[in-house]
Amino acid sequence: MVRAGISEKVAMTISGHRTRNVFDRYNITSDRDLREATEKSRQRREEATAQFGHDFGHDSDMKIQPANPKLN
């Protein structure tokens, strides 16, 4: 139901799952879910790159600064 666009709360009511734990137990992530998430992420990254001219998720030149420079 969730994959069909029905909200989780409504799906829980229809299916009779009273707790989040039981609902999550049967809401199993499939290989298809993972492929779709990867594709959506790739598309979103490409859109951001096209819009801003920068791939925010994959900047190999970015220098990571320590939170506390004294520890460096």
mmCIF file as gemmi writes it, N, C-alpha and C atoms, coordinates in Angstrom:
data_model
loop_
_atom_site.group_PDB
_atom_site.id
_atom_site.type_symbol
_atom_site.label_atom_id
_atom_site.label_alt_id
_atom_site.label_comp_id
_atom_site.label_asym_id
_atom_site.label_entity_id
_atom_site.label_seq_id
_atom_site.pdbx_PDB_ins_code
_atom_site.Cartn_x
_atom_site.Cartn_y
_atom_site.Cartn_z
_atom_site.occupancy
_atom_site.B_iso_or_equiv
_atom_site.pdbx_formal_charge
_atom_site.auth_seq_id
_atom_site.auth_asym_id
_atom_site.pdbx_PDB_model_num
ATOM 1 N N . MET Axp A 1 ? 0.817 -1.198 0 1 0 ? 1 A 1
ATOM 2 C CA . MET Axp A 1 ? 0 0 0 1 0 ? 1 A 1
ATOM 3 C C . MET Axp A 1 ? 0.859 1.26 0 1 0 ? 1 A 1
ATOM 4 N N . VAL Axp A 2 ? 1.925 1.233 0.804 1 0 ? 2 A 1
ATOM 5 C CA . VAL Axp A 2 ? 2.804 2.4 0.865 1 0 ? 2 A 1
ATOM 6 C C . VAL Axp A 2 ? 3.44 2.656 -0.499 1 0 ? 2 A 1
ATOM 7 N N . ARG Axp A 3 ? 3.873 1.604 -1.166 1 0 ? 3 A 1
ATOM 8 C CA . ARG Axp A 3 ? 4.487 1.762 -2.482 1 0 ? 3 A 1
ATOM 9 C C . ARG Axp A 3 ? 3.472 2.24 -3.529 1 0 ? 3 A 1
ATOM 10 N N . ALA Axp A 4 ? 2.198 2.06 -3.238 1 0 ? 4 A 1
ATOM 11 C CA . ALA Axp A 4 ? 1.149 2.532 -4.144 1 0 ? 4 A 1
ATOM 12 C C . ALA Axp A 4 ? 0.769 3.983 -3.854 1 0 ? 4 A 1
ATOM 13 N N . GLY Axp A 5 ? 1.407 4.574 -2.833 1 0 ? 5 A 1
ATOM 14 C CA . GLY Axp A 5 ? 1.162 5.979 -2.531 1 0 ? 5 A 1
ATOM 15 C C . GLY Axp A 5 ? 0.231 6.228 -1.361 1 0 ? 5 A 1
ATOM 16 N N . ILE Axp A 6 ? -0.186 5.183 -0.672 1 0 ? 6 A 1
ATOM 17 C CA . ILE Axp A 6 ? -1.052 5.335 0.493 1 0 ? 6 A 1
ATOM 18 C C . ILE Axp A 6 ? -0.171 5.659 1.694 1 0 ? 6 A 1
ATOM 19 N N . SER Axp A 7 ? -0.596 6.621 2.506 1 0 ? 7 A 1
ATOM 20 C CA . SER Axp A 7 ? 0.219 7.005 3.657 1 0 ? 7 A 1
ATOM 21 C C . SER Axp A 7 ? 0.373 5.829 4.612 1 0 ? 7 A 1
ATOM 22 N N . GLU Axp A 8 ? 1.477 5.828 5.347 1 0 ? 8 A 1
ATOM 23 C CA . GLU Axp A 8 ? 1.732 4.727 6.278 1 0 ? 8 A 1
ATOM 24 C C . GLU Axp A 8 ? 0.65 4.629 7.347 1 0 ? 8 A 1
ATOM 25 N N . LYS Axp A 9 ? 0.18 5.761 7.826 1 0 ? 9 A 1
ATOM 26 C CA . LYS Axp A 9 ? -0.856 5.747 8.866 1 0 ? 9 A 1
ATOM 27 C C . LYS Axp A 9 ? -2.127 5.079 8.362 1 0 ? 9 A 1
ATOM 28 N N . VAL Axp A 10 ? -2.54 5.422 7.146 1 0 ? 10 A 1
ATOM 29 C CA . VAL Axp A 10 ? -3.741 4.82 6.567 1 0 ? 10 A 1
ATOM 30 C C . VAL Axp A 10 ? -3.501 3.336 6.298 1 0 ? 10 A 1
ATOM 31 N N . ALA Axp A 11 ? -2.329 2.99 5.78 1 0 ? 11 A 1
ATOM 32 C CA . ALA Axp A 11 ? -2.014 1.588 5.517 1 0 ? 11 A 1
ATOM 33 C C . ALA Axp A 11 ? -2.047 0.775 6.808 1 0 ? 11 A 1
ATOM 34 N N . MET Axp A 12 ? -1.536 1.335 7.903 1 0 ? 12 A 1
ATOM 35 C CA . MET Axp A 12 ? -1.561 0.641 9.187 1 0 ? 12 A 1
ATOM 36 C C . MET Axp A 12 ? -2.995 0.415 9.656 1 0 ? 12 A 1
ATOM 37 N N . THR Axp A 13 ? -3.842 1.41 9.464 1 0 ? 13 A 1
ATOM 38 C CA . THR Axp A 13 ? -5.241 1.282 9.868 1 0 ? 13 A 1
ATOM 39 C C . THR Axp A 13 ? -5.947 0.208 9.056 1 0 ? 13 A 1
ATOM 40 N N . ILE Axp A 14 ? -5.739 0.217 7.75 1 0 ? 14 A 1
ATOM 41 C CA . ILE Axp A 14 ? -6.381 -0.766 6.877 1 0 ? 14 A 1
ATOM 42 C C . ILE Axp A 14 ? -5.902 -2.18 7.188 1 0 ? 14 A 1
ATOM 43 N N . SER Axp A 15 ? -4.595 -2.328 7.386 1 0 ? 15 A 1
ATOM 44 C CA . SER Axp A 15 ? -4.027 -3.666 7.595 1 0 ? 15 A 1
ATOM 45 C C . SER Axp A 15 ? -4.189 -4.167 9.026 1 0 ? 15 A 1
ATOM 46 N N . GLY Axp A 16 ? -4.548 -3.266 9.932 1 0 ? 16 A 1
ATOM 47 C CA . GLY Axp A 16 ? -4.748 -3.675 11.319 1 0 ? 16 A 1
ATOM 48 C C . GLY Axp A 16 ? -3.48 -3.703 12.158 1 0 ? 16 A 1
ATOM 49 N N . HIS Axp A 17 ? -2.402 -3.174 11.631 1 0 ? 17 A 1
ATOM 50 C CA . HIS Axp A 17 ? -1.16 -3.112 12.407 1 0 ? 17 A 1
ATOM 51 C C . HIS Axp A 17 ? -1.292 -1.987 13.435 1 0 ? 17 A 1
ATOM 52 N N . ARG Axp A 18 ? -1.271 -2.344 14.704 1 0 ? 18 A 1
ATOM 53 C CA . ARG Axp A 18 ? -1.473 -1.349 15.755 1 0 ? 18 A 1
ATOM 54 C C . ARG Axp A 18 ? -0.195 -0.669 16.196 1 0 ? 18 A 1
ATOM 55 N N . THR Axp A 19 ? 0.933 -1.338 15.968 1 0 ? 19 A 1
ATOM 56 C CA . THR Axp A 19 ? 2.197 -0.733 16.387 1 0 ? 19 A 1
ATOM 57 C C . THR Axp A 19 ? 3.118 -0.544 15.191 1 0 ? 19 A 1
ATOM 58 N N . ARG Axp A 20 ? 4.001 0.403 15.317 1 0 ? 20 A 1
ATOM 59 C CA . ARG Axp A 20 ? 4.972 0.696 14.273 1 0 ? 20 A 1
ATOM 60 C C . ARG Axp A 20 ? 5.913 -0.498 14.055 1 0 ? 20 A 1
ATOM 61 N N . ASN Axp A 21 ? 6.278 -1.184 15.14 1 0 ? 21 A 1
ATOM 62 C CA . ASN Axp A 21 ? 7.187 -2.328 15.032 1 0 ? 21 A 1
ATOM 63 C C . ASN Axp A 21 ? 6.617 -3.417 14.133 1 0 ? 21 A 1
ATOM 64 N N . VAL Axp A 22 ? 5.358 -3.737 14.31 1 0 ? 22 A 1
ATOM 65 C CA . VAL Axp A 22 ? 4.742 -4.789 13.492 1 0 ? 22 A 1
ATOM 66 C C . VAL Axp A 22 ? 4.644 -4.324 12.042 1 0 ? 22 A 1
ATOM 67 N N . PHE Axp A 23 ? 4.25 -3.087 11.832 1 0 ? 23 A 1
ATOM 68 C CA . PHE Axp A 23 ? 4.16 -2.547 10.478 1 0 ? 23 A 1
ATOM 69 C C . PHE Axp A 23 ? 5.522 -2.615 9.791 1 0 ? 23 A 1
ATOM 70 N N . ASP Axp A 24 ? 6.566 -2.163 10.479 1 0 ? 24 A 1
ATOM 71 C CA . ASP Axp A 24 ? 7.911 -2.177 9.906 1 0 ? 24 A 1
ATOM 72 C C . ASP Axp A 24 ? 8.401 -3.591 9.633 1 0 ? 24 A 1
ATOM 73 N N . ARG Axp A 25 ? 8.01 -4.526 10.465 1 0 ? 25 A 1
ATOM 74 C CA . ARG Axp A 25 ? 8.436 -5.92 10.28 1 0 ? 25 A 1
ATOM 75 C C . ARG Axp A 25 ? 7.989 -6.45 8.917 1 0 ? 25 A 1
ATOM 76 N N . TYR Axp A 26 ? 6.808 -6.053 8.477 1 0 ? 26 A 1
ATOM 77 C CA . TYR Axp A 26 ? 6.278 -6.556 7.215 1 0 ? 26 A 1
ATOM 78 C C . TYR Axp A 26 ? 6.502 -5.603 6.045 1 0 ? 26 A 1
ATOM 79 N N . ASN Axp A 27 ? 7.031 -4.435 6.306 1 0 ? 27 A 1
ATOM 80 C CA . ASN Axp A 27 ? 7.347 -3.475 5.25 1 0 ? 27 A 1
ATOM 81 C C . ASN Axp A 27 ? 8.811 -3.683 4.855 1 0 ? 27 A 1
ATOM 82 N N . ILE Axp A 28 ? 9.064 -4.779 4.178 1 0 ? 28 A 1
ATOM 83 C CA . ILE Axp A 28 ? 10.425 -5.219 3.867 1 0 ? 28 A 1
ATOM 84 C C . ILE Axp A 28 ? 10.95 -4.483 2.64 1 0 ? 28 A 1
ATOM 85 N N . THR Axp A 29 ? 12.187 -4.028 2.739 1 0 ? 29 A 1
ATOM 86 C CA . THR Axp A 29 ? 12.842 -3.358 1.631 1 0 ? 29 A 1
ATOM 87 C C . THR Axp A 29 ? 13.279 -4.407 0.611 1 0 ? 29 A 1
ATOM 88 N N . SER Axp A 30 ? 12.875 -4.212 -0.628 1 0 ? 30 A 1
ATOM 89 C CA . SER Axp A 30 ? 13.223 -5.164 -1.68 1 0 ? 30 A 1
ATOM 90 C C . SER Axp A 30 ? 14.381 -4.629 -2.518 1 0 ? 30 A 1
ATOM 91 N N . ASP Axp A 31 ? 14.935 -5.479 -3.356 1 0 ? 31 A 1
ATOM 92 C CA . ASP Axp A 31 ? 15.978 -5.044 -4.286 1 0 ? 31 A 1
ATOM 93 C C . ASP Axp A 31 ? 15.45 -3.954 -5.204 1 0 ? 31 A 1
ATOM 94 N N . ARG Axp A 32 ? 14.193 -4.07 -5.584 1 0 ? 32 A 1
ATOM 95 C CA . ARG Axp A 32 ? 13.587 -3.053 -6.453 1 0 ? 32 A 1
ATOM 96 C C . ARG Axp A 32 ? 13.526 -1.703 -5.733 1 0 ? 32 A 1
ATOM 97 N N . ASP Axp A 33 ? 13.175 -1.713 -4.437 1 0 ? 33 A 1
ATOM 98 C CA . ASP Axp A 33 ? 13.152 -0.475 -3.657 1 0 ? 33 A 1
ATOM 99 C C . ASP Axp A 33 ? 14.529 0.188 -3.673 1 0 ? 33 A 1
ATOM 100 N N . LEU Axp A 34 ? 15.568 -0.617 -3.495 1 0 ? 34 A 1
ATOM 101 C CA . LEU Axp A 34 ? 16.938 -0.088 -3.465 1 0 ? 34 A 1
ATOM 102 C C . LEU Axp A 34 ? 17.349 0.47 -4.826 1 0 ? 34 A 1
ATOM 103 N N . ARG Axp A 35 ? 16.998 -0.239 -5.908 1 0 ? 35 A 1
ATOM 104 C CA . ARG Axp A 35 ? 17.318 0.262 -7.244 1 0 ? 35 A 1
ATOM 105 C C . ARG Axp A 35 ? 16.601 1.577 -7.518 1 0 ? 35 A 1
ATOM 106 N N . GLU Axp A 36 ? 15.325 1.664 -7.139 1 0 ? 36 A 1
ATOM 107 C CA . GLU Axp A 36 ? 14.565 2.889 -7.363 1 0 ? 36 A 1
ATOM 108 C C . GLU Axp A 36 ? 15.145 4.051 -6.558 1 0 ? 36 A 1
ATOM 109 N N . ALA Axp A 37 ? 15.539 3.79 -5.33 1 0 ? 37 A 1
ATOM 110 C CA . ALA Axp A 37 ? 16.131 4.838 -4.486 1 0 ? 37 A 1
ATOM 111 C C . ALA Axp A 37 ? 17.452 5.32 -5.075 1 0 ? 37 A 1
ATOM 112 N N . THR Axp A 38 ? 18.252 4.389 -5.581 1 0 ? 38 A 1
ATOM 113 C CA . THR Axp A 38 ? 19.524 4.755 -6.196 1 0 ? 38 A 1
ATOM 114 C C . THR Axp A 38 ? 19.293 5.605 -7.431 1 0 ? 38 A 1
ATOM 115 N N . GLU Axp A 39 ? 18.337 5.22 -8.242 1 0 ? 39 A 1
ATOM 116 C CA . GLU Axp A 39 ? 18.036 5.973 -9.464 1 0 ? 39 A 1
ATOM 117 C C . GLU Axp A 39 ? 17.504 7.373 -9.127 1 0 ? 39 A 1
ATOM 118 N N . LYS Axp A 40 ? 16.61 7.48 -8.162 1 0 ? 40 A 1
ATOM 119 C CA . LYS Axp A 40 ? 16.081 8.79 -7.763 1 0 ? 40 A 1
ATOM 120 C C . LYS Axp A 40 ? 17.197 9.686 -7.238 1 0 ? 40 A 1
ATOM 121 N N . SER Axp A 41 ? 18.105 9.102 -6.472 1 0 ? 41 A 1
ATOM 122 C CA . SER Axp A 41 ? 19.228 9.858 -5.943 1 0 ? 41 A 1
ATOM 123 C C . SER Axp A 41 ? 20.129 10.355 -7.068 1 0 ? 41 A 1
ATOM 124 N N . ARG Axp A 42 ? 20.387 9.492 -8.041 1 0 ? 42 A 1
ATOM 125 C CA . ARG Axp A 42 ? 21.216 9.876 -9.181 1 0 ? 42 A 1
ATOM 126 C C . ARG Axp A 42 ? 20.574 11.007 -9.974 1 0 ? 42 A 1
ATOM 127 N N . GLN Axp A 43 ? 19.265 10.898 -10.216 1 0 ? 43 A 1
ATOM 128 C CA . GLN Axp A 43 ? 18.554 11.93 -10.955 1 0 ? 43 A 1
ATOM 129 C C . GLN Axp A 43 ? 18.586 13.259 -10.21 1 0 ? 43 A 1
ATOM 130 N N . ARG Axp A 44 ? 18.38 13.201 -8.903 1 0 ? 44 A 1
ATOM 131 C CA . ARG Axp A 44 ? 18.378 14.42 -8.091 1 0 ? 44 A 1
ATOM 132 C C . ARG Axp A 44 ? 19.75 15.094 -8.12 1 0 ? 44 A 1
ATOM 133 N N . ARG Axp A 45 ? 20.809 14.267 -8.047 1 0 ? 45 A 1
ATOM 134 C CA . ARG Axp A 45 ? 22.165 14.793 -8.075 1 0 ? 45 A 1
ATOM 135 C C . ARG Axp A 45 ? 22.453 15.442 -9.425 1 0 ? 45 A 1
ATOM 136 N N . GLU Axp A 46 ? 22.007 14.804 -10.51 1 0 ? 46 A 1
ATOM 137 C CA . GLU Axp A 46 ? 22.203 15.367 -11.846 1 0 ? 46 A 1
ATOM 138 C C . GLU Axp A 46 ? 21.454 16.684 -11.998 1 0 ? 46 A 1
ATOM 139 N N . GLU Axp A 47 ? 20.239 16.765 -11.452 1 0 ? 47 A 1
ATOM 140 C CA . GLU Axp A 47 ? 19.468 18.011 -11.511 1 0 ? 47 A 1
ATOM 141 C C . GLU Axp A 47 ? 20.185 19.128 -10.76 1 0 ? 47 A 1
ATOM 142 N N . ALA Axp A 48 ? 20.715 18.818 -9.584 1 0 ? 48 A 1
ATOM 143 C CA . ALA Axp A 48 ? 21.438 19.821 -8.791 1 0 ? 48 A 1
ATOM 144 C C . ALA Axp A 48 ? 22.702 20.262 -9.52 1 0 ? 48 A 1
ATOM 145 N N . THR Axp A 49 ? 23.386 19.315 -10.142 1 0 ? 49 A 1
ATOM 146 C CA . THR Axp A 49 ? 24.593 19.65 -10.884 1 0 ? 49 A 1
ATOM 147 C C . THR Axp A 49 ? 24.254 20.567 -12.047 1 0 ? 49 A 1
ATOM 148 N N . ALA Axp A 50 ? 23.169 20.258 -12.769 1 0 ? 50 A 1
ATOM 149 C CA . ALA Axp A 50 ? 22.754 21.085 -13.902 1 0 ? 50 A 1
ATOM 150 C C . ALA Axp A 50 ? 22.321 22.471 -13.439 1 0 ? 50 A 1
ATOM 151 N N . GLN Axp A 51 ? 21.641 22.54 -12.307 1 0 ? 51 A 1
ATOM 152 C CA . GLN Axp A 51 ? 21.129 23.812 -11.812 1 0 ? 51 A 1
ATOM 153 C C . GLN Axp A 51 ? 22.23 24.689 -11.225 1 0 ? 51 A 1
ATOM 154 N N . PHE Axp A 52 ? 23.133 24.077 -10.457 1 0 ? 52 A 1
ATOM 155 C CA . PHE Axp A 52 ? 24.127 24.859 -9.734 1 0 ? 52 A 1
ATOM 156 C C . PHE Axp A 52 ? 25.537 24.731 -10.307 1 0 ? 52 A 1
ATOM 157 N N . GLY Axp A 53 ? 25.716 23.841 -11.283 1 0 ? 53 A 1
ATOM 158 C CA . GLY Axp A 53 ? 27.02 23.671 -11.887 1 0 ? 53 A 1
ATOM 159 C C . GLY Axp A 53 ? 28.038 23.023 -10.976 1 0 ? 53 A 1
ATOM 160 N N . HIS Axp A 54 ? 27.561 22.256 -10.017 1 0 ? 54 A 1
ATOM 161 C CA . HIS Axp A 54 ? 28.467 21.629 -9.055 1 0 ? 54 A 1
ATOM 162 C C . HIS Axp A 54 ? 27.825 20.352 -8.54 1 0 ? 54 A 1
ATOM 163 N N . ASP Axp A 55 ? 28.589 19.28 -8.483 1 0 ? 55 A 1
ATOM 164 C CA . ASP Axp A 55 ? 28.082 18.018 -7.952 1 0 ? 55 A 1
ATOM 165 C C . ASP Axp A 55 ? 28.363 17.99 -6.463 1 0 ? 55 A 1
ATOM 166 N N . PHE Axp A 56 ? 27.389 18.397 -5.678 1 0 ? 56 A 1
ATOM 167 C CA . PHE Axp A 56 ? 27.569 18.528 -4.231 1 0 ? 56 A 1
ATOM 168 C C . PHE Axp A 56 ? 27.875 17.214 -3.538 1 0 ? 56 A 1
ATOM 169 N N . GLY Axp A 57 ? 27.485 16.115 -4.115 1 0 ? 57 A 1
ATOM 170 C CA . GLY Axp A 57 ? 27.688 14.838 -3.458 1 0 ? 57 A 1
ATOM 171 C C . GLY Axp A 57 ? 29.013 14.17 -3.777 1 0 ? 57 A 1
ATOM 172 N N . HIS Axp A 58 ? 29.734 14.681 -4.75 1 0 ? 58 A 1
ATOM 173 C CA . HIS Axp A 58 ? 30.941 13.985 -5.178 1 0 ? 58 A 1
ATOM 174 C C . HIS Axp A 58 ? 32.052 14.973 -5.514 1 0 ? 58 A 1
ATOM 175 N N . ASP Axp A 59 ? 32.477 15.753 -4.553 1 0 ? 59 A 1
ATOM 176 C CA . ASP Axp A 59 ? 33.528 16.733 -4.766 1 0 ? 59 A 1
ATOM 177 C C . ASP Axp A 59 ? 34.837 16.186 -4.21 1 0 ? 59 A 1
ATOM 178 N N . SER Axp A 60 ? 35.655 15.6 -5.062 1 0 ? 60 A 1
ATOM 179 C CA . SER Axp A 60 ? 36.894 14.983 -4.596 1 0 ? 60 A 1
ATOM 180 C C . SER Axp A 60 ? 37.932 16.014 -4.186 1 0 ? 60 A 1
ATOM 181 N N . ASP Axp A 61 ? 37.755 17.284 -4.584 1 0 ? 61 A 1
ATOM 182 C CA . ASP Axp A 61 ? 38.719 18.324 -4.224 1 0 ? 61 A 1
ATOM 183 C C . ASP Axp A 61 ? 38.411 18.964 -2.876 1 0 ? 61 A 1
ATOM 184 N N . MET Axp A 62 ? 37.279 18.611 -2.294 1 0 ? 62 A 1
ATOM 185 C CA . MET Axp A 62 ? 36.869 19.239 -1.043 1 0 ? 62 A 1
ATOM 186 C C . MET Axp A 62 ? 37.802 18.826 0.092 1 0 ? 62 A 1
ATOM 187 N N . LYS Axp A 63 ? 38.261 19.799 0.838 1 0 ? 63 A 1
ATOM 188 C CA . LYS Axp A 63 ? 39.125 19.538 1.98 1 0 ? 63 A 1
ATOM 189 C C . LYS Axp A 63 ? 38.27 19.5 3.235 1 0 ? 63 A 1
ATOM 190 N N . ILE Axp A 64 ? 38.353 18.43 3.979 1 0 ? 64 A 1
ATOM 191 C CA . ILE Axp A 64 ? 37.576 18.286 5.193 1 0 ? 64 A 1
ATOM 192 C C . ILE Axp A 64 ? 38.362 18.866 6.347 1 0 ? 64 A 1
ATOM 193 N N . GLN Axp A 65 ? 37.752 19.791 7.052 1 0 ? 65 A 1
ATOM 194 C CA . GLN Axp A 65 ? 38.393 20.439 8.182 1 0 ? 65 A 1
ATOM 195 C C . GLN Axp A 65 ? 37.989 19.747 9.464 1 0 ? 65 A 1
ATOM 196 N N . PRO Axp A 66 ? 38.914 19.53 10.386 1 0 ? 66 A 1
ATOM 197 C CA . PRO Axp A 66 ? 38.531 18.927 11.675 1 0 ? 66 A 1
ATOM 198 C C . PRO Axp A 66 ? 37.633 19.873 12.448 1 0 ? 66 A 1
ATOM 199 N N . ALA Axp A 67 ? 36.756 19.319 13.261 1 0 ? 67 A 1
ATOM 200 C CA . ALA Axp A 67 ? 35.852 20.134 14.058 1 0 ? 67 A 1
ATOM 201 C C . ALA Axp A 67 ? 36.638 20.992 15.043 1 0 ? 67 A 1
ATOM 202 N N . ASN Axp A 68 ? 37.742 20.458 15.567 1 0 ? 68 A 1
ATOM 203 C CA . ASN Axp A 68 ? 38.585 21.186 16.508 1 0 ? 68 A 1
ATOM 204 C C . ASN Axp A 68 ? 39.995 21.254 15.926 1 0 ? 68 A 1
ATOM 205 N N . PRO Axp A 69 ? 40.392 22.398 15.328 1 0 ? 69 A 1
ATOM 206 C CA . PRO Axp A 69 ? 41.698 22.497 14.677 1 0 ? 69 A 1
ATOM 207 C C . PRO Axp A 69 ? 42.873 22.17 15.604 1 0 ? 69 A 1
ATOM 208 N N . LYS Axp A 70 ? 42.711 22.334 16.903 1 0 ? 70 A 1
ATOM 209 C CA . LYS Axp A 70 ? 43.788 22.039 17.847 1 0 ? 70 A 1
ATOM 210 C C . LYS Axp A 70 ? 44.123 20.55 17.875 1 0 ? 70 A 1
ATOM 211 N N . LEU Axp A 71 ? 43.179 19.71 17.461 1 0 ? 71 A 1
ATOM 212 C CA . LEU Axp A 71 ? 43.399 18.268 17.441 1 0 ? 71 A 1
ATOM 213 C C . LEU Axp A 71 ? 44.131 17.809 16.202 1 0 ? 71 A 1
ATOM 214 N N . ASN Axp A 72 ? 44.303 18.693 15.244 1 0 ? 72 A 1
ATOM 215 C CA . ASN Axp A 72 ? 44.925 18.343 13.979 1 0 ? 72 A 1
ATOM 216 C C . ASN Axp A 72 ? 46.409 18.138 14.114 1 0 ? 72 A 1
